[in-house]
Amino acid sequence: MSERVAVRALLAIAAREVSERVGLLGLAVVVAVVPFLAPWLGIGDRPLLGVLLGVVMVFSAAVLTGSSVIARDLAEGRLGYLFSRPVPWWSIWGGKMLAAFVLTFVAGAIVLAPSAAVGDWRLPAGGWWAQIGVPGLIAVIGIVNVLAVGYRARSLWFAADLAMAGGLVWLAAHTFRGLRDLAVDASHIDYASLAIWTIALAVMLAGAAQMAQGRADIARSHRVMAITVWAVLAPAVCAYAAWGTWVGRAAPSNLRLALSAWSAPKGSWIVVTGRARWPRPESLSAALLVDPSTGRFLRLGPAFSALHPEFTADATRMAWVSNPFGRTPRLAIGDLAQATPALHDVPLPIPPGPVTGFALSPDGRYAAVAQPALATVFALGSAQAAATAATGQDRLSSIAFDDHDRAHLLNPRQAPLSPGRLDIAVIDPGARSAATTGHIDTRGNPSETWAPGAVTVAVVHRPDLRPSLTLHDGTTGALLGTLVPEGGAGRIFATFLRDGRLAVVTSGRSVTLRLFSAQGIESWSLEVAPMFSLARATEAAPGILAVELSLLGRGSRSDTVLVDANAGRVIRTETGLRPAAASWFAWRSQTLPDDGSLFIDDRGALVRLDIATGARQVLLGGS
Amino acid sequence: MNAGASAVPLACEHLSIRYGRTRVLEDVSFTVPPGCVYALLGRNGAGKSSLVRCLIGQQRAGSGRAVLFGRDAWRDRAALMARVGLVPEEPDAPPELSPSRLLALTGRLYARWDEGATRERLRRFAIPMETPFARLSKGQKGAVQLALALGHAPELLILDDPTLGLDVVARDQVFREVIGELADRGATVLITTHDLAAIEGIADRVGMLRDGRLVLDESLEAVKERYALPLERIFADVTSPSAGGVP
């Protein structure tokens, strides 16, 4: 049989299918008029109705045609009429599929075109709709065809099909969630398009195989179709799951861009978060516990959170709250004393709901957790709360333990931006009690930083508008000093040194670093940059402050000015370097003993800086 | 002339079909020589329709094969159907199409199609040309299917119980048309039927299926001579479940 006759047969079959369903196009004409009658009928907004009806029409046409062009003829024994003619299988399949596509697209166009012509809507820019819409419609038609044949075959194998489909959907969804938790842009248009094209390919191949091998026998058609669909989709989904697992098993060498890092107070363990390098997705956010000196590492998993990890003072344990903003946060513990550190969950005796603050006592005995309505202190490992305090506001809270293992936190009683009073709540797990020990007046929207041991607390008021900075006693709230009055700076960043002194960076027309004693007495003031910068500071080494100057007209690059805190003088400027722990992504970064020596350079590499010599040692990453 | 034109028009070679654990055909072998009218007889469920579906390449045999004009019926279905005409047991034409539109559609599926002769046949059958196929009587549907099966002048005509449910007039029309086709072109015919009286006048050879096995395959004359009984008695004896085999 010549190709010409086969193509002629294909077109004849398509024309016959279209003519049989020409009523669908008539229905589309009627539906197309509805949006224009909407104002008179009082049934909604014309542009919205036009698009809505168009989408419904396209989907309905795809379902109606997909379910009938082949499956109905097969079930009613009429496909034999075509198979007893000198027509190749692909002419029959192609003719029927062509008819389904033509009917679907034309029906949609009939409904959508008038609305588009009067400017009610236009195709979105970027072509994403074609990336999704075209394979989506092919997939819908093919899926409905597969389902219709399976259903009409009245075979028990249809139940097996559904079970298989359920299993694969679960596996794909599980993988998708895992990737999403790793910040992989799993719903990116390219991935979505690839997934839909894969499904479309599977169901179209199944339809073709059904015609080629099943022919007019519905039982055989169903069998062939099922084998083909699962032969394509099962390996594809398994490959996707395997890829997802592989993506999640990123090692330190796979990191391209370090985002933030914290080092343990002792030893060489570093917690680092970062983005992966190709061939892993660049959006992958990996969190690793790394020992650069030995190469040992531990994956902290997708649930590692923006609540940065807390170490005990002796660095034998670390803890963090995973999934903090979900309904069921968990508390993870890393035991660093062992040769091979192990991660495990311990009880988190708090009510279900998000966590807005977390701290670990220096000796590791107690943990404190803040939630929108409650602060809880408990012994680490215990399933019972030792003491709780009611809190009044849903805000990110900073918690600090004092030397007696009592947790201190600020508890605003007014609306976030309103002036008012902050209660100082002190929760004592030893006495199993909580008390409000003092108050701090605020201009609103306070942002607090606790001194080591919760001796004092620095509060930036209204950081969003004419900020000011005050220093208070960490228990009574007594005002020790107004360090920066309202209007004194455009932006304020405060950080405590480990000896209790307070470094304050103010940004306005210039960047100024000021150092205060623990009692709020100013020791010195130093201009570190003659222009505005989003500046922050951290203690890079005992008595050495690192001031990050970012956005100095060089995109996202940063420079760091090293300052001798005791002498009040600039040591030198490190170009293309920013303190790792002072990352914008770190939440309420506290000063940790060795954090300051970790920097991230402009290539994204995590660098340990020798403060004395300026030597940089790349630990990992760097594109 | 097509390749394989000199080959045997129809042959079954050790054909077996199973549906799950149910055996439908078991090791069936026979040939139909050119110009022969072969009547395949069997009780309901004997496997006749399954055998026909294998012959026209719509069903794959479990083992063995169906061969038309020397070519495998499953593998070369599309090419072979240009030389084969089929009248199925159940009318399978699109129900919404009128005979006139069916004629147009079917003609476009063939490289060679005699529309005039087909229209003439339909006229002889007194078929209303603009009535949807679904609304035709059973006899008219059979007649339309026969006309469409003959429109490309097939070398092999397969009739799967074409007179099932037809009245006497319609049945005579079908067989007259077949006989006319035979007289005109000497086509080869395979017919499965229960209508033993009708085939007595046209069949050259007869095969009988019992429980999926071909228990008789001889010329009609030889069968009648050997048994010295009416064909209906022979059929009843040979295909009876209690029959042990060919006497």
Chai-1 contact restraints between the chains, C-beta under 6 A:
chainA,res_idxA,chainB,res_idxB,connection_type,confidence,min_distance_angstrom,max_distance_angstrom,comment,restraint_id
A,M1,B,A78,contact,1.0,0.0,6.0,A-B,restraint_1
A,M1,B,A79,contact,1.0,0.0,6.0,A-B,restraint_2
A,V5,B,A111,contact,1.0,0.0,6.0,A-B,restraint_3
A,R8,B,R108,contact,1.0,0.0,6.0,A-B,restraint_4
A,A9,B,L109,contact,1.0,0.0,6.0,A-B,restraint_5
A,A12,B,L105,contact,1.0,0.0,6.0,A-B,restraint_6
A,A12,B,R108,contact,1.0,0.0,6.0,A-B,restraint_7
A,R16,B,L105,contact,1.0,0.0,6.0,A-B,restraint_8
A,E20,B,E96,contact,1.0,0.0,6.0,A-B,restraint_9
A,G77,B,E90,contact,1.0,0.0,6.0,A-B,restraint_10
A,G77,B,D92,contact,1.0,0.0,6.0,A-B,restraint_11
A,R78,B,D92,contact,1.0,0.0,6.0,A-B,restraint_12
A,G80,B,Q58,contact,1.0,0.0,6.0,A-B,restraint_13
A,G80,B,D92,contact,1.0,0.0,6.0,A-B,restraint_14
A,Y81,B,D92,contact,1.0,0.0,6.0,A-B,restraint_15
A,Y81,B,A93,contact,1.0,0.0,6.0,A-B,restraint_16
A,F83,B,Q58,contact,1.0,0.0,6.0,A-B,restraint_17
A,S84,B,I56,contact,1.0,0.0,6.0,A-B,restraint_18
A,S84,B,L86,contact,1.0,0.0,6.0,A-B,restraint_19
A,R85,B,M81,contact,1.0,0.0,6.0,A-B,restraint_20
A,R85,B,L109,contact,1.0,0.0,6.0,A-B,restraint_21
A,P86,B,A78,contact,1.0,0.0,6.0,A-B,restraint_22
A,P86,B,M81,contact,1.0,0.0,6.0,A-B,restraint_23
A,P86,B,A82,contact,1.0,0.0,6.0,A-B,restraint_24
A,V87,B,L109,contact,1.0,0.0,6.0,A-B,restraint_25
A,P88,B,A78,contact,1.0,0.0,6.0,A-B,restraint_26
A,R215,B,Q58,contact,1.0,0.0,6.0,A-B,restraint_27
A,A216,B,Q58,contact,1.0,0.0,6.0,A-B,restraint_28
A,D217,B,Q59,contact,1.0,0.0,6.0,A-B,restraint_29
